[in-house]
Amino acid sequence: IASGTSEDCQPNGIPDECDLGPVVGSLLWWEDFESGLGSWTASGLWRLDAGPVCLADMDSLTSWTRAAYNEASQCDYDVGTTSGFLELTVDIGVPASGGVLRWYNWVETEDVVGWYDLWWVEVSSDGGATWSTVYDGQGASRPFWQDLWVDVSAYAGGSIRVRFVFDTVDDLYNAYLG
């Protein structure tokens, strides 16, 4: 990683080629957005993007419709300072044996670590009253599809909600796909 020859998509200090993938057990819940937002609520510039309008489908890991954070008419988030979330509105049970949260990700941002164009993933174990960050996307702008995951075994035996958050922090250098 230090030499710049390996990626570290899970920002855990382990090169991706050495990372152990999640143990795949029973699929508890999934979403492809083909029928709309369904059990999700969106704020800010979060929207559903159907087809290759702003983002080519080349090497896509997703279905035809996906959630995006950008202004559809210009395919970027260069609309001033903006922030928003894509939040699951139903609880998902985490088995007593633990589990992982897994999603397909494509992100292009200013990518200045700790300063601008921040994105992260949160979970709530109390119906959305409070949230904890389980994945921090700082420095992880990757304009290609990735299969990402985080361990949510800390919530084993309970239930969680999931929220994807994006914050430009400022209104400069926001002409990226998001």
C-alpha angles and dihedrals in degrees: 000000000000092000090053095239097110133055123229105197095166091050091227098125093253119113109246092240088060097042118109111233123231117282103249113223130150117341105238101182139349141179132201098171091227089128095044131263093321106165094010133090122202135204135178112015095334109132142145116267115201117199133344099315099122099004125041115233092229109135091355117171092192138075121262094275121054140164115261136182106216143083106274096214093059103022094232140075096244094131100111128276108342141164137174148151140231104216132188109227098199131068120248118204117234111212118244087247091060131241149203135259108225130186141161112246137193117171136169117180142144085272100201101156114241096359121062144015096019126186133177144158123241137187131203125204095186103061095275099308092118132013135209125199112240098169127029114199096195109139091005102108102148116170093203134071118277134181103227130182143172131199112250095178089121085076095049113150092017135075134256142196121213130222131184112204131195126184125175090195089201140024097247130101096004099138093116130112094250 
